[in-house]
Amino acid sequence: MNNIKKLPLTMAVIAALCPISVLAQEFTQEQIDAIVAKAVDKALAERQAKMDAAVAKKADVVTEPQSAAQSPDMAIPFGVKFTGYARYGAHFQAADQKYVAVDGSYNGASAIGRLGNEGNGGEFQLSKAFKGDNGAIWDINVMIDHWGDEVNLKKAYASVTNIMESNPNAYFWAGRDFHQRPQQGINDYFWMNHDGQGAGVKNFDIGGVQFDVAAVAAVESCSPEVMEDEANPSRITCTGGSGTGDKGNYAATSKIHGMKLGPVDLELYANYGFDSKAIDSEERLNAWQGGVVLSHTNDSGVNKVIARYSDNSDNSVFNKTEDLTTVYASFEGLYKFTQATQVEYILAFHDYDNSRDDTDNRKNYNAIVRPMHWWNDVHSTWLEAGWQHVDYDNGGDNKGWKLTLSQNMSIAMGPEFRPMLRFYVTGGKVDNERTARVNGTQDETLDDFNVGAMWEAWF
C-alpha cells in the first residue's frame, strides 16, 4: 500500500517541478505545496473509488467480455476495444490424477473446487462501436476461443441501442453470441447455456422491469459428448469444429430482471427448446426449463440462491433427453471480514432423474469454501477446500475431497482483480466406488498431488 501511495505523490511532484522556472516566478512555496497535496489527495480518492466500485461487484464475477456499446449515454471508445478472458500455465501431476475430479459429476467443470484444478485456454474479443447522426449506438463484436486443439469462432454479431425514444436502453442484437450463460465462478458451472446464433433484445424496459427475449439456434457440427480426458471426466462439452449454419436445435429464451423484493434482487428465467425438420422425426423432442435467482448485497458481501428445473434437458434446452428431469439448487456467497480478509463459498445440489432409463440416475452434492487474505495490494494467500458426493439411485457412490493452497500476485486487492499470477499446490483423494463396481475392478481410489503456476486474467 505504501508503494501505491508514493506513486501519485511522485507523479505530482514531477509534474510540479517540470515547469519549475515558471512556478518559481508565480507561486510561493506554500502554494506549490498546496497544489501537490491537492493532486495527491485527488489521485488517492480516484483510486479508492475504483477499488470500492470493484469490490461492490457480486461474488460470481462475470468473465464474459462486454460489447463496446453498453448504454446510450456512454462515450464511444476510440478505435477497437480488445477484451477477453484467459488462463495459461504449467501443471505438474505427481500422483494419480492431473485434475481432482469425481466420476459422474454434472454440476460444474470443477465441482470439487476450481482453484488449482483447471486447464488452460482463453477467449479473445475485438469490438468496435459507432454512433450515428440520429444518436443510435451500433457495435460489432468478434471473438475466438482456444480451449482445445481447435480455435473456434464463438462470437460474430452486431447490435444497436438508443434506437427507440421510448426505450433508449433496449439493446437489439443479431448474429452468433454467447447467450444466456449465467456462470458460477467457484465451481465453474454454467447452470444455463444457450450459446448459438439468432437474434433478440436485452434490457427492454417494461414498467421499471428489464426484459430479455431471444430465439437462438445451436451451431451445426457442434457435437455434445461426454469427454474422458478433461478436467472433469464426465463433463458434457462440444467437440468438432463449428460450422456456419444451424444444427436444427432451437431455443426460445427469456429473462426478467431488475426486480426488487425489499432488499432482495430477483431474476426469473424461462426457456423452451424445439427441433426443426433437420432433425430426424423420431429424434425430435421439446424441452423446457425455468429458473429463479434471489440475491442480497450489502457492505459485507453478497449471498445468492439459485434454483433451476428442467424437463427433457439439463442445463441447456438445445440438448434433449426424453423423460429426463433435472433439478439444480445452490447457495453461494462472498463475506468480507475486513477488506483484506474474505471468504467465498458454495453449497450445491443436482438431481438427475431419467424415468425411462434409471441406470445413471444420481444426486450430486458438493461444497466449496475459499478463505482469502491479502497481505498488501499485490500479494495474497488463498486456501480452497472442496468436497463432493455423487450418490447413484441404484446403488453405489463416488466421492472425494480437494485442498489447494495458492500464493498470488495481483494488480490490486480483492478476488475480482485480474491479471493474477498464481503459484499453487493441490492435494486430494477420490474414491470412485460406483465406477469400480461397474468396471468390475476392486479399487478405484485415486490419490492426488499436483503443483502448478499460472496466469489468469480478464481484460
N, C-alpha and C positions, 0 to 999 in steps of 0.2 A: 504493500500500500504506500510506503514511504517513497519508493521509486516512482510510482504513478503520480503522487502528489508533486514531486520535484519536476516532472516533465513540463506541465503547463507553466510552472514558475520559471523554468529555464527558457522556454519559448517566449514568455512575456518579457523577460529580462533582455533577451537578444533583440526582440522587436523594439524594445525601448531604447537600447543602446546603439542600434544601427544608425539612425539619423542623429547621432549624439551632438553634433555641432549645432544643429537647429534647436534641439531640445535645450541645450545649454544657454542659448540666447533667449528663449521664450518662456521657460519654465524654471521654477525654483526646485531644489532637491526634494522638498516636501511634496510638491505637485507631482514630480516624477514618481516618488514612492507611492503616492495615492493611485496613479494610473496603473502601476504594476500590480498593486494589491487588488484593484478592481478587476483587472484582466485575469488574475489567478482565481479570484472568487467566482467569476463567470465561468471559467473553464471547468472548475470543480463542480459547480452547480449543474452544468450541462451534462457532465459525465455521470453524476449521481442520478439525474433524471432519467438518463438512458438505462442505467442499471435497474432503477426501480421499475421502469416500464417493462423490462425484460423479465424480471423476477415475478411480476404480476401475471405472467402467462400461465396457462394451465399446465398440469403435470405431463400430459401427453403432448409434448411439443410437436407441432406439425412440421415434418421434414419435407413435405411436398413443396417444390418451388412454386412461387406465386407468379402470376402473369404480370406483365408490365403495366397494365391498366387495372386499378382496383376500385376507384371511386371517381365520380365526376369532378370533384374539386382538387384532385391531386395534380401536382406538376408533372408534366410529361418528361420522363428520363431522356437525357441526351444520348444518342447513339443506341447501341444494342445492349440489353441487360443480360448478364450471364449469371445464372443461378443453378443450384443443384444440391445433391447430397452424395457423399462418397465415404468409403472406408476401405483402406488397404493396409496390409501389414504381414508380418511373419507369425506363424502359429505352430509351435513345435509340440508334437504329440509324443509323450513319454510313457503312455500306458495304453489301455485297450481301445479307447475311442478318441478321435480327433476333436469331436464336439460332444458334450454331455447331452444325451437325448434318451427319452423313454419311448419304447416302441408303442405305437397305437395312439400317439398324441395328435390331436387335431385342433388344438386351441393355441396356436402360436408357433412360429418357426423356432422360437426359443422359450417354450412354455415353462422350462425349469429355470430360466434366467438368461438374460441376454448378454450381460457384461462378461467379456472374455469368452464368449461362446457363440460367435457369429463369423461367417465367412466374409470374403471380400467382394467389392463391387461398387457401382455408382450410377448416378443419373445426372445428366448434364443438359442444361436447357438454355436456349437462346430466345430472347423475347424482344420485340420491337413494338413500340406504341406510336400512334399517330393521333392527331387531333384535327378534326375537320372544321371548316369555317362555321358550321352550324353548332359547334360545341361537342359533337359526338366524339367519343374516345374509342379508337379501334386498337386492337393489338393482335399480333401474330406470334405464335409460340411453337417451337420445335424442340423435341427432346429425344436423346438417345440414351439407352442404358447398357450397362455391362455387368451382368450378374452370372455369366457363364461363358462358354466358348464363343457365343454369338453376340454381336452388337445389334440391338433392335431399335426400330423407330417406335417410341412409346407415345409421343405427342406430335401432332401436326394439326393445329386448329386456329381459327380466327374468332374473335369475339368483339362485341361493341357494348358500351354503356353510355349513359346520358343521351339516349336516343328518344326517350319518351318524357315529355314535360311533366306528366302526371306521376311518373315513376322513374326518376332520374337514376336511381341506383340499380335498376334492373339490368342484369348482365346476360346478354344473349350470346350464345356460342354455337359453333358447329365444327365438326371435324373429329379427329382422334385425340382422346384425352384420358388422363387418369380420371376415373369417375366414381363418385360415391364410395370412397375407400377410407372410412374412419379407422384410424390406427391406434392401438395401444403400444406405447413405446417400450415398457419394461419387459414385456414378453413378445414383442414384435409380431403382433397379431392384427390383421385387417379383419375386423369382425363383420364387415360387409365389403364387397369388392366387385365393381362392375366396370372395370376399365374396358374401353371399346371405342367405337366411333358412332356418332349420331349427332343430336342437336338438343338444345334445351335452354332454359333460363334459370338464373340463380338470383337470389336476393330480391325477388319480386314482392313488393310491399303490399300487404292486404290488411288494412286497419292496424298498422303497427307491428304486424307479424310477418316474418320473412318466409317466402315460399320458393322452393326449388323443384323443378319438374323437368324430366328429360326422357327421351327414347333413345336407347343405345343398342348396338349390335356387337356381339363377340367377333373378333377378327379371325378370318379364316387361317387355317394351318396352325392355330394355337391349340395344342392337344393337352387337356388337363390329365395328368398322370400322377400316380403315387411314386415318388422317387426314393431310391435306396441309398444314394450317396451324397445327400445334402446334410446341412446342419441338423435337420430333423429327419430321420429316415422314413417317416410316414407323412411328410409334408406334401400336400397337393400343390402342384406347380404346373406351369405351361412350358412345353418343350416344342422344339421346331421353330423355324423362322416364321415371323408374322407376314402374312400376305397383305394385299391391299383391299380385298373385298370382305363382305360379311360371311360369317360361317353358317348362319341360319338360326342361331340362338339369339333371342332378343329380350330386352328388359325395359319395362316402363318403371321409372324410379321417381320417388318424391320424398321431400323432406320439408318439415315445418320447423322453423327455429326462430330465435329472438323472443321467446315467450318467457314470462316470469310467473312463478308461483311463490309469492312472497320473496324470500331470499334465495330461492332455488331457480336455476335456469332449466328450461325444459326443451327437449328436441324430440320430434316424432318422425319415424321413417316408415314408408310403406312401398313395397316393390312387387312387381308382377312379372313373371318370366313366361315366355311362349316361344314356339318354334315356327319357322316358315316351311314351305314345301321343299326347301333344300335339304331338310332332314327327312329320312325315310319315315313313312307314315306310322309304322309300328313303333318307332322310337320317339315320336313327338310327344312331349309332355308339357304341362303347365306347372308352374310353381309360384309360390308367393311367400313373402316374409314381412314381418313387422318388427320394429324396434323402438325403444324408448331410452332416452338418456336424461338423467337427473344429475345436476352438478351444483356445487355450492363453493364459492370462492370467497376468502376473507384474507386478512393481513397475514395469517399464519399458514396459508396454503390453499389447497383445493381438495375436495372429495367428489367422487363421481360414481354413480350406479348406472350400469348398462344392462339391458335385458333385450334379447332377440329370440323370436320364434320363427322357424322356417318349416314350410310344408313342401315335400318333394325336393328339398335342397338343403344346403348347409349355409355357408356364408355368402353364396352367390346364386341368384336365380338363373344365371346362364347354365350352370352345371346341375343337371337334374337327376334324381334317382327316385324311381317310383316307390311309393309307400314309405318314404323316409321322412321322419320328423326330427328336428334338432332344436334344442334349447341351449342358449348360452346366456350366462349371467355373471357379472363381475362387480367387485367393489375395489376401486383404486384411489390413490391419492398421493399428495405430497404435503408433508408437515415440516415447517421451519421452526426449530427450537430457537435458533438465532439465525442471523444472516449467514453465518459461517458453518452452521451445523444443521443439516436437513436429513430427511428420510423419505424415500419413495416406497410404495408398497402396492400389492395387488393380491386379491383372493378371487379365483375364477372357477367356474363350474360349466361343464359342457356335456350334454346328454345326447348321444347318437343312437337313434332307435329306428330300425327298419323292420316293419311288421311283416314284410314279405320274406326276408332272409335275415334271421337274427344271429347269424354266425359272428358278425363283428360288432354287435350291439354292445355299447360300453358307456361308461361315465368317466369323465376326466375331472380330476380335482388338482388344482395347483395353487401354490402360494409363493410369493417372492417378496423379499424385503431388502432394501438397499440403503443403509445409512451412509452419509457422506459428510466429510469435514474438509473445509478449506483452510489451509494454514496461512495463506495470503492470497493476493489477487491472481497468482499463477498456479501454485501448487495445491493439490488436493489429494485425499486418500478416500477411496470408496471400498466398501465391503458389501458383497451381494450374496445372499443365501436363498436358495430355491429348493422347493420340494414338489414332487408330482406323483400322482397315483392314478393309474388307468385300470379301472375295475370292469371286467367283462361280465355280461349278464349270464352267460352260460358256463361260468367257472374260470378261475384263474385271474391273475392281475399282474401288471408291470408297475414298478415304482422306482424312484430314485431321488437323489439329492445332489446339489452342487454348491460349492463355495468358491467365490472369486475375490481376491484381493488385488486392487488396482491402484497404482500411483500415477497421477495425471498432471499434465501441464496444459493450461487452457488460457484463452485470451482474457477472461475475466472471471469473477466469482459467480457461481450458480450452475446448476445442471444443464440449463438451456444454452450455455455459451459454447460455441464451437468456432474455430477448429480446436481440437484437443489431441495431444499426444498421450498415449496410454501404454503403460507397462504393467503387465498383469501375470498372475499365476492362478490357475484354476484346478481344483480337485473335486472329485465326486465319486459316486457309486450308483450303479443301476442294476436292478435285479429284474430281468425280463422272464419271470416265471411262466407266464402265459405263452410267450414265444417259444420257450424251451419245450413246453408240452406239445405245442402244435408241430414243432420241428422234430420231435422225438429225441431231443437231447436232454442230458441230465442237468447241465449247468449253463445258464445264460447270464451269470453275474459278471459285470464289467466294472473294473476299477479305472478311474480316470485321473490323469495328471498332465496338465498342459501349461506351457509358458509362452508368452507372446508379447509383441509390441505392435501397435497400430496407430494410424492416423484416422480420425473421424471428423467430418465437417459437414455442415450445411451452410450454404452461402447464397 
